[in-house]
């Protein structure tokens, strides 16, 4: 973890997400709106990437923000940053949605190209900074680490499904997934 | 700690465990602070990876979300991790006991613990402990609904209230505790058993504790005026 004082501050001087969540916890609707403005692109983008269908990604985004609204008083700032909390909820919800629908049909998306464009003007500055660091850091992972992390995180596969897909032993995938995330963490920490 | 289990932290952090495995790992986390820290850090890294996918949603979604939130009540704060661990350990006792609620006050977190007054072990001891602390200060106030006794102990950093002097309400109403900071009330829980009493960490300066009568089940915001309001620092 980097120095708290050196963390990346959005270029546009965006509102502090932690402060906003604290206000949302007290029922502040204007803070909730500001929080939506601040994080809806991150949440929707991730949901869209995981569930793929834009309409369902909207539903997931709505679920995420309503959960944030409901549970803001339960967010514990001692356990991490509010943005991480929101993105963790977003990922959980997106994966749940994809797993629900996968029982109906699961297209094998393991090699699907990114179909999402990233040239949204509103978030261009912030996103570019974050994206640059993330992309650079993902390049430090080994192929197997990267593949394991991406299949799980962006496609919603469990690690045992990943092992099957990649035809690797379970313990190998389990370890690669963890090692990959540790490498990502360490690299991103160095970017702050 | 099983090394084998520990290496699941990565998969756990990115929701790649089956439900059953995730539950098992949840239990493991309660016993393993190092694992909790690792999961936190890996989630933060994953969150950044996710946020790098940012894509603006259709503008119409915003009004839908705001309108839906407007109709949705918020949940009160929850038990802290420590309380959750205890709760599991003493689940048999707690089944019979009343609610345990955590109350967020400004930056700090205070814990209200409601319990049966007659039980002298576990949580119940905390109310008694505050009252019996060497430096305890107590104050009894008469209210329209009976008497309420408040104790504070600077050495324990806690306060406690005894509610057994309050008159029982009809089944349709309950007493609800509130922490009021800068004029904003936050629910601190419903008093389910008057003999229980409640204990909490000493609230931050400027926070007062109030009690209102609310419809059964409690309210998101007070619907009646408090019949008693106590500044813990004036006890």
Contacts between the chains, C-beta under 8 A, distances in Angstrom:
chain1	res1	chain2	res2	distance
A	1	B	41	6.3
A	1	B	44	7.8
A	25	B	74	7.6
A	25	B	77	7.8
A	25	B	104	6.3
A	26	B	184	5.3
A	26	B	186	6.7
A	27	B	74	6.1
A	27	B	220	7.6
A	27	B	221	7.4
A	29	B	66	7.5
A	29	B	69	7.4
A	29	B	70	6.9
A	32	B	66	7.2
A	32	B	69	6.0
A	33	B	62	7.9
A	33	B	66	6.0
A	36	B	62	6.0
A	36	B	65	6.1
A	36	B	66	7.1
A	37	B	62	7.9
A	40	B	56	7.4
A	40	B	57	5.4
A	40	B	61	7.3
A	40	B	62	6.9
A	40	B	65	7.9
A	41	B	54	4.2
A	41	B	55	6.0
A	41	B	56	4.9
A	41	B	57	7.0
A	42	B	50	6.9
A	42	B	51	4.1
A	42	B	53	7.6
A	42	B	54	4.9
A	44	B	54	7.9
A	44	B	55	5.8
A	44	B	56	7.1
A	44	B	57	3.8
A	44	B	61	7.5
A	45	B	50	7.8
A	45	B	51	7.6
A	45	B	53	3.9
A	45	B	54	4.3
A	45	B	55	3.6
A	46	B	50	4.1
A	46	B	51	7.2
A	46	B	53	5.1
A	48	B	53	7.4
A	48	B	55	5.7
A	49	B	50	7.9
A	49	B	53	4.7
A	57	B	57	7.7
A	58	B	57	6.2
A	58	B	58	6.8
A	58	B	61	5.3
A	61	B	57	5.7
A	61	B	61	6.3
A	61	B	65	7.4
A	62	B	61	6.8
A	62	B	64	6.3
A	62	B	65	5.2
A	62	B	68	6.5
A	65	B	65	4.8
A	65	B	69	6.9
A	66	B	65	7.1
A	66	B	68	5.8
A	66	B	69	6.0
A	66	B	72	5.9
A	69	B	69	4.4
A	69	B	72	6.1
A	69	B	74	6.4
A	70	B	72	6.2
A	70	B	73	7.7
A	70	B	74	5.6
A	70	B	75	5.1
A	71	B	74	7.9
A	71	B	75	5.7
A	72	B	74	6.7
A	73	B	74	6.3
A	73	B	75	6.3
A	73	B	76	6.1
A	73	B	77	4.4
A	73	B	78	7.9
A	73	B	104	5.9
A	73	B	186	7.3
A	74	B	75	6.4
A	74	B	77	5.8
A	74	B	78	4.7
A	76	B	80	7.6
A	76	B	109	7.4
A	77	B	107	7.5
A	78	B	109	7.7
A	79	B	40	6.2
A	80	B	40	5.0
A	80	B	43	7.0
A	80	B	44	6.1
A	81	B	44	6.7
A	83	B	47	6.4
A	83	B	51	7.2
A	84	B	40	7.8
A	84	B	43	5.7
A	84	B	44	4.6
A	84	B	47	4.3
A	87	B	46	7.6
A	87	B	47	3.6
A	87	B	50	5.0
A	87	B	51	6.0
A	88	B	43	5.3
A	88	B	46	7.8
A	88	B	47	6.3
A	90	B	50	6.8
A	91	B	14	7.0
A	91	B	15	5.9
A	91	B	46	7.0
A	91	B	47	7.8
A	91	B	50	5.9
A	92	B	15	5.5
A	95	B	15	4.7
A	116	B	53	6.9
A	116	B	55	5.8
A	117	B	55	7.7
A	118	B	53	7.6
A	118	B	54	7.2
A	118	B	55	6.9
A	120	B	54	7.0
A	120	B	55	5.8
A	120	B	56	4.4
A	122	B	56	5.3
A	123	B	54	5.0
A	123	B	56	6.5
A	126	B	54	7.7
A	127	B	52	7.1
A	127	B	54	4.5
A	130	B	48	6.3
A	130	B	51	5.7
A	130	B	52	5.1
A	130	B	54	7.6
A	131	B	52	4.4
A	131	B	54	7.8
A	133	B	48	7.5
A	134	B	48	5.7
A	134	B	49	5.4
A	134	B	52	4.0
A	135	B	52	7.2
A	138	B	49	7.2
A	149	B	10	8.0
A	149	B	14	7.0
A	149	B	49	7.9
A	152	B	11	6.7
A	152	B	14	5.1
A	152	B	15	7.6
A	152	B	16	3.8
A	153	B	14	4.7
A	153	B	16	7.7
A	153	B	46	6.1
A	153	B	49	6.6
A	153	B	50	7.2
A	156	B	15	7.7
A	157	B	16	6.8
A	158	B	11	7.5
A	158	B	16	5.1
A	158	B	17	6.3
A	158	B	18	5.7
A	159	B	8	8.0
A	159	B	11	4.2
A	159	B	16	4.5
A	159	B	17	6.9
A	160	B	18	7.3
A	162	B	16	7.1
A	171	B	4	8.0
A	171	B	7	7.7
A	174	B	7	5.3
A	174	B	8	6.2
A	174	B	10	7.2
A	174	B	11	6.0
A	175	B	7	5.6
A	177	B	10	4.1
A	177	B	11	5.2
A	177	B	14	7.3
A	177	B	16	6.7
A	178	B	7	5.5
A	178	B	8	7.8
A	178	B	9	5.9
A	178	B	10	2.9
A	178	B	11	7.2
A	178	B	42	7.6
A	179	B	10	7.4
A	180	B	10	7.2
A	181	B	10	4.8
A	181	B	13	6.3
A	181	B	14	7.0
A	181	B	42	4.4
A	181	B	45	5.8
A	181	B	46	6.5
A	182	B	10	7.4
A	182	B	42	7.0
A	184	B	45	4.6
A	184	B	46	7.7
A	184	B	49	6.6
A	185	B	41	5.3
A	185	B	42	6.0
A	185	B	44	7.1
A	185	B	45	3.8
A	188	B	45	5.5
A	188	B	48	5.6
